[in-house]
Amino acid sequence: MPPRPRNSLGFFNQSPFLTPDTSSSGIRLVAGLGNPGREYEGSRHNIGFAVIDRIASLLQVECVKEPKWRAFIAKGASGTEDAGLTLIKPTTFMNLSGEAVVEYARFFRIPSHSTLVIVDDIALPLGALRLRVEGGSGGQKGLESVLMHFATEQVPRLRVGIGGATAGDLSSHVLSRFLPEEQSAASEAVNRAAEATLCVLRKGLPCAMNLYNAAPSSAKTADNTEKQP
């Protein structure tokens, strides 16, 4: 018998836990990543938290702190099409996000391909979105942690552009808050990311990717301006 192929993380492409559950379909768990604590509220790195809060508002549910799961959790209202959905904001800090997310997923038998992870991305212009079905972490430590704990790269993700650092320390940039002139684009990014997530839930990943994997007008304008001589 030939050896099972491994992915770029060095893990087998699929484990028994990750075998698709044919009794369920679509995304069941949406995880927005960030850092807990008031000092991090509103930071670029916490845009995943902001998107979860926006989704919860649109679904008229509330994220409640659940120490058992080391996370803030909201569940879709019973009797609605979102009854089987869980929103989660892990409180383990960004680099350990996978501990809480995958522990919760494993307990409720939610496979990796039914988990959507929302993260910030410095490689994308502010406001741009990128939905992908699977792939590497791209250096995003929170996503890397989730992939490591799931032991697969078959984890859908939504990257939200926060704009790259023009100078200085990268860590300081991602932990900084948006500048006054960026606030409008940042709010638009959160709203579009929430809409994209709901599109994934309602119409599936392929449809959402076609609709949202393009920079909004504000990001395109900023990108074009930077390229001007």
Phi and psi in degrees as GROMACS dihedral restraints (atoms count N, CA, C in turn):
[ dihedral_restraints ]
;  ai    aj    ak    al  type     phi  dphi    fc
    3     4     5     6     1   -67.5    20    10
    4     5     6     7     1   150.6    20    10
    6     7     8     9     1   -64.8    20    10
    7     8     9    10     1   148.2    20    10
    9    10    11    12     1   -68.8    20    10
   10    11    12    13     1   136.6    20    10
   12    13    14    15     1   -67.5    20    10
   13    14    15    16     1   147.6    20    10
   15    16    17    18     1  -110.0    20    10
   16    17    18    19     1   154.3    20    10
   18    19    20    21     1   -90.5    20    10
   19    20    21    22     1  -174.7    20    10
   21    22    23    24     1   -67.8    20    10
   22    23    24    25     1   -15.8    20    10
   24    25    26    27     1   -83.0    20    10
   25    26    27    28     1    -8.2    20    10
   27    28    29    30     1    91.4    20    10
   28    29    30    31     1     3.7    20    10
   30    31    32    33     1   -96.6    20    10
   31    32    33    34     1   157.8    20    10
   33    34    35    36     1   -62.3    20    10
   34    35    36    37     1   145.8    20    10
   36    37    38    39     1   -60.6    20    10
   37    38    39    40     1   -28.0    20    10
   39    40    41    42     1  -151.4    20    10
   40    41    42    43     1   138.9    20    10
   42    43    44    45     1  -114.5    20    10
   43    44    45    46     1   166.2    20    10
   45    46    47    48     1   -55.2    20    10
   46    47    48    49     1   -35.7    20    10
   48    49    50    51     1   -64.4    20    10
   49    50    51    52     1   -29.1    20    10
   51    52    53    54     1   -93.2    20    10
   52    53    54    55     1     3.2    20    10
   54    55    56    57     1   -60.3    20    10
   55    56    57    58     1   127.2    20    10
   57    58    59    60     1   -51.7    20    10
   58    59    60    61     1   135.8    20    10
   60    61    62    63     1   -93.1    20    10
   61    62    63    64     1   105.1    20    10
   63    64    65    66     1   -71.5    20    10
   64    65    66    67     1    -8.3    20    10
   66    67    68    69     1   -80.2    20    10
   67    68    69    70     1   -11.4    20    10
   69    70    71    72     1  -128.7    20    10
   70    71    72    73     1   163.3    20    10
   72    73    74    75     1  -147.7    20    10
   73    74    75    76     1   152.2    20    10
   75    76    77    78     1    76.6    20    10
   76    77    78    79     1  -174.3    20    10
   78    79    80    81     1   -79.0    20    10
   79    80    81    82     1   129.9    20    10
   81    82    83    84     1  -113.9    20    10
   82    83    84    85     1   -19.6    20    10
   84    85    86    87     1  -133.7    20    10
   85    86    87    88     1   125.5    20    10
   87    88    89    90     1  -116.9    20    10
   88    89    90    91     1   118.5    20    10
   90    91    92    93     1  -113.4    20    10
   91    92    93    94     1   118.2    20    10
   93    94    95    96     1   -99.8    20    10
   94    95    96    97     1   128.5    20    10
   96    97    98    99     1  -100.8    20    10
   97    98    99   100     1   150.1    20    10
   99   100   101   102     1   179.5    20    10
  100   101   102   103     1  -168.6    20    10
  102   103   104   105     1  -113.0    20    10
  103   104   105   106     1   136.7    20    10
  105   106   107   108     1   -77.6    20    10
  106   107   108   109     1   159.7    20    10
  108   109   110   111     1   108.2    20    10
  109   110   111   112     1   146.3    20    10
  111   112   113   114     1   -61.8    20    10
  112   113   114   115     1   -31.1    20    10
  114   115   116   117     1   -65.4    20    10
  115   116   117   118     1   -17.3    20    10
  117   118   119   120     1  -104.2    20    10
  118   119   120   121     1    -4.8    20    10
  120   121   122   123     1   -61.3    20    10
  121   122   123   124     1   132.6    20    10
  123   124   125   126     1    81.1    20    10
  124   125   126   127     1     2.4    20    10
  126   127   128   129     1   -76.9    20    10
  127   128   129   130     1   160.6    20    10
  129   130   131   132     1   -59.7    20    10
  130   131   132   133     1   -40.8    20    10
  132   133   134   135     1   -64.0    20    10
  133   134   135   136     1   -21.3    20    10
  135   136   137   138     1   -97.5    20    10
  136   137   138   139     1    17.4    20    10
  138   139   140   141     1   -65.9    20    10
  139   140   141   142     1   -26.2    20    10
  141   142   143   144     1   -62.4    20    10
  142   143   144   145     1   -40.6    20    10
  144   145   146   147     1   -62.0    20    10
  145   146   147   148     1   -44.2    20    10
  147   148   149   150     1   -61.6    20    10
  148   149   150   151     1   -38.6    20    10
  150   151   152   153     1   -66.6    20    10
  151   152   153   154     1   -41.5    20    10
  153   154   155   156     1   -61.0    20    10
  154   155   156   157     1   -43.3    20    10
  156   157   158   159     1   -61.7    20    10
  157   158   159   160     1   -38.4    20    10
  159   160   161   162     1   -67.9    20    10
  160   161   162   163     1   -42.5    20    10
  162   163   164   165     1   -61.8    20    10
  163   164   165   166     1   -44.9    20    10
  165   166   167   168     1   -59.2    20    10
  166   167   168   169     1   -40.2    20    10
  168   169   170   171     1   -63.6    20    10
  169   170   171   172     1   -43.9    20    10
  171   172   173   174     1   -64.6    20    10
  172   173   174   175     1   -34.1    20    10
  174   175   176   177     1   -88.4    20    10
  175   176   177   178     1    -3.1    20    10
  177   178   179   180     1    59.1    20    10
  178   179   180   181     1    46.3    20    10
  180   181   182   183     1  -127.0    20    10
  181   182   183   184     1   168.0    20    10
  183   184   185   186     1  -125.1    20    10
  184   185   186   187     1   136.5    20    10
  186   187   188   189     1   -79.7    20    10
  187   188   189   190     1   123.3    20    10
  189   190   191   192     1  -116.9    20    10
  190   191   192   193     1   136.7    20    10
  192   193   194   195     1   -69.9    20    10
  193   194   195   196     1   126.8    20    10
  195   196   197   198     1  -125.7    20    10
  196   197   198   199     1    94.4    20    10
  198   199   200   201     1   -54.2    20    10
  199   200   201   202     1   -32.3    20    10
  201   202   203   204     1   -56.4    20    10
  202   203   204   205     1   -37.4    20    10
  204   205   206   207     1  -100.4    20    10
  205   206   207   208     1     1.0    20    10
  207   208   209   210     1    53.0    20    10
  208   209   210   211     1    50.7    20    10
  210   211   212   213     1  -165.3    20    10
  211   212   213   214     1   161.4    20    10
  213   214   215   216     1   -93.5    20    10
  214   215   216   217     1   133.1    20    10
  216   217   218   219     1  -133.1    20    10
  217   218   219   220     1   139.6    20    10
  219   220   221   222     1  -131.5    20    10
  220   221   222   223     1   141.8    20    10
  222   223   224   225     1  -120.5    20    10
  223   224   225   226     1   145.2    20    10
  225   226   227   228     1   -58.4    20    10
  226   227   228   229     1   143.5    20    10
  228   229   230   231     1   -64.4    20    10
  229   230   231   232     1   137.9    20    10
  231   232   233   234     1   -63.5    20    10
  232   233   234   235     1   145.5    20    10
  234   235   236   237     1    84.1    20    10
  235   236   237   238     1     1.7    20    10
  237   238   239   240     1  -113.5    20    10
  238   239   240   241     1   171.8    20    10
  240   241   242   243     1   -69.2    20    10
  241   242   243   244     1   -10.9    20    10
  243   244   245   246     1  -102.3    20    10
  244   245   246   247     1    15.2    20    10
  246   247   248   249     1   -59.2    20    10
  247   248   249   250     1   -31.4    20    10
  249   250   251   252     1   -93.1    20    10
  250   251   252   253     1     9.5    20    10
  252   253   254   255     1   -96.5    20    10
  253   254   255   256     1   141.5    20    10
  255   256   257   258     1  -125.8    20    10
  256   257   258   259     1   133.2    20    10
  258   259   260   261     1  -104.1    20    10
  259   260   261   262     1   136.6    20    10
  261   262   263   264     1  -138.1    20    10
  262   263   264   265     1   136.8    20    10
  264   265   266   267     1  -122.3    20    10
  265   266   267   268     1    99.4    20    10
  267   268   269   270     1   -65.6    20    10
  268   269   270   271     1   143.6    20    10
  270   271   272   273     1  -106.7    20    10
  271   272   273   274     1    24.1    20    10
  273   274   275   276     1   -88.1    20    10
  274   275   276   277     1     1.9    20    10
  276   277   278   279     1    76.6    20    10
  277   278   279   280     1   151.9    20    10
  279   280   281   282     1   -50.1    20    10
  280   281   282   283     1   -51.1    20    10
  282   283   284   285     1   -67.8    20    10
  283   284   285   286     1   -13.6    20    10
  285   286   287   288     1  -114.8    20    10
  286   287   288   289     1    19.1    20    10
  288   289   290   291     1   -54.8    20    10
  289   290   291   292     1   -36.9    20    10
  291   292   293   294     1   -61.7    20    10
  292   293   294   295     1   -28.0    20    10
  294   295   296   297     1   -59.3    20    10
  295   296   297   298     1   -50.0    20    10
  297   298   299   300     1   -76.6    20    10
  298   299   300   301     1   -44.1    20    10
  300   301   302   303     1   -62.7    20    10
  301   302   303   304     1   -48.6    20    10
  303   304   305   306     1   -75.4    20    10
  304   305   306   307     1   -31.5    20    10
  306   307   308   309     1   -60.0    20    10
  307   308   309   310     1   -45.0    20    10
  309   310   311   312     1   -64.8    20    10
  310   311   312   313     1   -46.3    20    10
  312   313   314   315     1   -61.3    20    10
  313   314   315   316     1   -43.3    20    10
  315   316   317   318     1   -64.9    20    10
  316   317   318   319     1   -41.0    20    10
  318   319   320   321     1   -63.0    20    10
  319   320   321   322     1   -40.7    20    10
  321   322   323   324     1   -96.6    20    10
  322   323   324   325     1    12.9    20    10
  324   325   326   327     1    55.1    20    10
  325   326   327   328     1    46.7    20    10
  327   328   329   330     1   -99.5    20    10
  328   329   330   331     1   114.6    20    10
  330   331   332   333     1   -71.5    20    10
  331   332   333   334     1   164.2    20    10
  333   334   335   336     1   -60.1    20    10
  334   335   336   337     1   -37.7    20    10
  336   337   338   339     1   -74.4    20    10
  337   338   339   340     1    -6.0    20    10
  339   340   341   342     1  -104.5    20    10
  340   341   342   343     1    14.1    20    10
  342   343   344   345     1  -117.2    20    10
  343   344   345   346     1   124.0    20    10
  345   346   347   348     1  -106.0    20    10
  346   347   348   349     1   125.0    20    10
  348   349   350   351     1  -107.0    20    10
  349   350   351   352     1   130.2    20    10
  351   352   353   354     1  -109.9    20    10
  352   353   354   355     1   122.0    20    10
  354   355   356   357     1  -136.9    20    10
  355   356   357   358     1   162.7    20    10
  357   358   359   360     1   -81.5    20    10
  358   359   360   361     1   156.0    20    10
  360   361   362   363     1  -143.0    20    10
  361   362   363   364     1   116.4    20    10
  363   364   365   366     1   -78.3    20    10
  364   365   366   367     1   -14.0    20    10
  366   367   368   369     1   -81.9    20    10
  367   368   369   370     1    -9.5    20    10
  369   370   371   372     1  -105.5    20    10
  370   371   372   373     1   145.3    20    10
  372   373   374   375     1   -59.9    20    10
  373   374   375   376     1   151.3    20    10
  375   376   377   378     1   -54.4    20    10
  376   377   378   379     1   122.4    20    10
  378   379   380   381     1    99.9    20    10
  379   380   381   382     1   -16.8    20    10
  381   382   383   384     1   -75.5    20    10
  382   383   384   385     1   146.3    20    10
  384   385   386   387     1  -120.2    20    10
  385   386   387   388     1   147.0    20    10
  387   388   389   390     1  -139.1    20    10
  388   389   390   391     1   112.0    20    10
  390   391   392   393     1   -96.0    20    10
  391   392   393   394     1   134.5    20    10
  393   394   395   396     1  -138.7    20    10
  394   395   396   397     1   148.6    20    10
  396   397   398   399     1   -78.7    20    10
  397   398   399   400     1   -34.0    20    10
  399   400   401   402     1  -161.4    20    10
  400   401   402   403     1   178.5    20    10
  402   403   404   405     1   138.6    20    10
  403   404   405   406     1  -177.0    20    10
  405   406   407   408     1   -78.5    20    10
  406   407   408   409     1  -178.1    20    10
  408   409   410   411     1   -83.1    20    10
  409   410   411   412     1   -21.0    20    10
  411   412   413   414     1    64.3    20    10
  412   413   414   415     1    21.1    20    10
  414   415   416   417     1    87.3    20    10
  415   416   417   418     1    -1.6    20    10
  417   418   419   420     1   -79.3    20    10
  418   419   420   421     1   112.6    20    10
  420   421   422   423     1   -64.5    20    10
  421   422   423   424     1   -35.0    20    10
  423   424   425   426     1   -67.0    20    10
  424   425   426   427     1   -46.0    20    10
  426   427   428   429     1   -63.8    20    10
  427   428   429   430     1   -39.6    20    10
  429   430   431   432     1   -57.9    20    10
  430   431   432   433     1   -40.8    20    10
  432   433   434   435     1   -64.6    20    10
  433   434   435   436     1   -41.0    20    10
  435   436   437   438     1   -64.3    20    10
  436   437   438   439     1   -44.7    20    10
  438   439   440   441     1   -63.0    20    10
  439   440   441   442     1   -40.2    20    10
  441   442   443   444     1   -64.2    20    10
  442   443   444   445     1   -43.4    20    10
  444   445   446   447     1   -75.1    20    10
  445   446   447   448     1   -30.2    20    10
  447   448   449   450     1   -77.2    20    10
  448   449   450   451     1   -18.8    20    10
  450   451   452   453     1    61.7    20    10
  451   452   453   454     1    36.3    20    10
  453   454   455   456     1  -162.7    20    10
  454   455   456   457     1   157.1    20    10
  456   457   458   459     1   -96.7    20    10
  457   458   459   460     1     3.8    20    10
  459   460   461   462     1   -83.0    20    10
  460   461   462   463     1    63.6    20    10
  462   463   464   465     1  -129.5    20    10
  463   464   465   466     1   113.1    20    10
  465   466   467   468     1   -59.7    20    10
  466   467   468   469     1   145.1    20    10
  468   469   470   471     1  -145.7    20    10
  469   470   471   472     1   150.9    20    10
  471   472   473   474     1  -119.8    20    10
  472   473   474   475     1   113.4    20    10
  474   475   476   477     1   -94.3    20    10
  475   476   477   478     1   133.7    20    10
  477   478   479   480     1  -114.3    20    10
  478   479   480   481     1   119.3    20    10
  480   481   482   483     1   -66.7    20    10
  481   482   483   484     1   130.4    20    10
  483   484   485   486     1  -115.9    20    10
  484   485   486   487     1     2.6    20    10
  486   487   488   489     1    82.0    20    10
  487   488   489   490     1   140.4    20    10
  489   490   491   492     1   -82.6    20    10
  490   491   492   493     1   161.9    20    10
  492   493   494   495     1   -75.5    20    10
  493   494   495   496     1   132.1    20    10
  495   496   497   498     1   -79.5    20    10
  496   497   498   499     1   -29.5    20    10
  498   499   500   501     1  -165.4    20    10
  499   500   501   502     1   160.0    20    10
  501   502   503   504     1    90.8    20    10
  502   503   504   505     1  -168.2    20    10
  504   505   506   507     1   -74.2    20    10
  505   506   507   508     1   130.7    20    10
  507   508   509   510     1   -64.1    20    10
  508   509   510   511     1   -40.6    20    10
  510   511   512   513     1   -61.1    20    10
  511   512   513   514     1   -41.3    20    10
  513   514   515   516     1   -63.9    20    10
  514   515   516   517     1   -35.6    20    10
  516   517   518   519     1   -65.2    20    10
  517   518   519   520     1   -49.6    20    10
  519   520   521   522     1   -68.8    20    10
  520   521   522   523     1   -26.5    20    10
  522   523   524   525     1   -88.4    20    10
  523   524   525   526     1    -4.0    20    10
  525   526   527   528     1   -81.5    20    10
  526   527   528   529     1   163.3    20    10
  528   529   530   531     1   -90.8    20    10
  529   530   531   532     1   159.6    20    10
  531   532   533   534     1   -66.6    20    10
  532   533   534   535     1   142.9    20    10
  534   535   536   537     1   -69.9    20    10
  535   536   537   538     1   157.3    20    10
  537   538   539   540     1   -52.0    20    10
  538   539   540   541     1   -40.2    20    10
  540   541   542   543     1   -74.1    20    10
  541   542   543   544     1    -9.6    20    10
  543   544   545   546     1   -99.7    20    10
  544   545   546   547     1   -10.4    20    10
  546   547   548   549     1   -57.8    20    10
  547   548   549   550     1   -42.8    20    10
  549   550   551   552     1   -63.3    20    10
  550   551   552   553     1   -45.5    20    10
  552   553   554   555     1   -66.7    20    10
  553   554   555   556     1   -35.8    20    10
  555   556   557   558     1   -66.4    20    10
  556   557   558   559     1   -42.2    20    10
  558   559   560   561     1   -64.1    20    10
  559   560   561   562     1   -40.6    20    10
  561   562   563   564     1   -62.7    20    10
  562   563   564   565     1   -39.6    20    10
  564   565   566   567     1   -62.0    20    10
  565   566   567   568     1   -43.2    20    10
  567   568   569   570     1   -63.1    20    10
  568   569   570   571     1   -44.9    20    10
  570   571   572   573     1   -63.8    20    10
  571   572   573   574     1   -44.4    20    10
  573   574   575   576     1   -66.4    20    10
  574   575   576   577     1   -38.0    20    10
  576   577   578   579     1   -65.2    20    10
  577   578   579   580     1   -38.8    20    10
  579   580   581   582     1   -65.6    20    10
  580   581   582   583     1   -42.6    20    10
  582   583   584   585     1   -63.3    20    10
  583   584   585   586     1   -41.1    20    10
  585   586   587   588     1   -63.1    20    10
  586   587   588   589     1   -40.3    20    10
  588   589   590   591     1   -64.2    20    10
  589   590   591   592     1   -43.7    20    10
  591   592   593   594     1   -64.5    20    10
  592   593   594   595     1   -33.8    20    10
  594   595   596   597     1   -65.1    20    10
  595   596   597   598     1   -40.6    20    10
  597   598   599   600     1   -58.5    20    10
  598   599   600   601     1   -45.7    20    10
  600   601   602   603     1   -65.8    20    10
  601   602   603   604     1   -38.5    20    10
  603   604   605   606     1   -86.7    20    10
  604   605   606   607     1   -39.2    20    10
  606   607   608   609     1  -122.1    20    10
  607   608   609   610     1    -6.3    20    10
  609   610   611   612     1    98.2    20    10
  610   611   612   613     1   161.8    20    10
  612   613   614   615     1   -62.5    20    10
  613   614   615   616     1   -46.1    20    10
  615   616   617   618     1   -56.6    20    10
  616   617   618   619     1   -44.0    20    10
  618   619   620   621     1   -64.1    20    10
  619   620   621   622     1   -45.7    20    10
  621   622   623   624     1   -63.8    20    10
  622   623   624   625     1   -37.9    20    10
  624   625   626   627     1   -63.2    20    10
  625   626   627   628     1   -41.5    20    10
  627   628   629   630     1   -64.3    20    10
  628   629   630   631     1   -35.8    20    10
  630   631   632   633     1   -84.2    20    10
  631   632   633   634     1   -34.0    20    10
  633   634   635   636     1  -114.7    20    10
  634   635   636   637     1    -8.9    20    10
  636   637   638   639     1   -82.0    20    10
  637   638   639   640     1    52.0    20    10
  639   640   641   642     1  -146.3    20    10
  640   641   642   643     1   144.1    20    10
  642   643   644   645     1   -66.6    20    10
  643   644   645   646     1   138.4    20    10
  645   646   647   648     1   -66.6    20    10
  646   647   648   649     1   167.9    20    10
  648   649   650   651     1   -57.0    20    10
  649   650   651   652     1   -37.8    20    10
  651   652   653   654     1   -64.5    20    10
  652   653   654   655     1   -41.0    20    10
  654   655   656   657     1   -69.7    20    10
  655   656   657   658     1   -39.4    20    10
  657   658   659   660     1   -63.1    20    10
  658   659   660   661     1   -41.8    20    10
  660   661   662   663     1   -62.1    20    10
  661   662   663   664     1   -45.1    20    10
  663   664   665   666     1   -63.4    20    10
  664   665   666   667     1   -42.3    20    10
  666   667   668   669     1   -64.0    20    10
  667   668   669   670     1   -42.9    20    10
  669   670   671   672     1   -67.3    20    10
  670   671   672   673     1   -37.4    20    10
  672   673   674   675     1   -62.8    20    10
  673   674   675   676     1   -42.1    20    10
  675   676   677   678     1   -63.7    20    10
  676   677   678   679     1   -27.5    20    10
  678   679   680   681     1   -88.2    20    10
  679   680   681   682     1    -3.1    20    10
  681   682   683   684     1   -70.0    20    10
  682   683   684   685     1   142.0    20    10
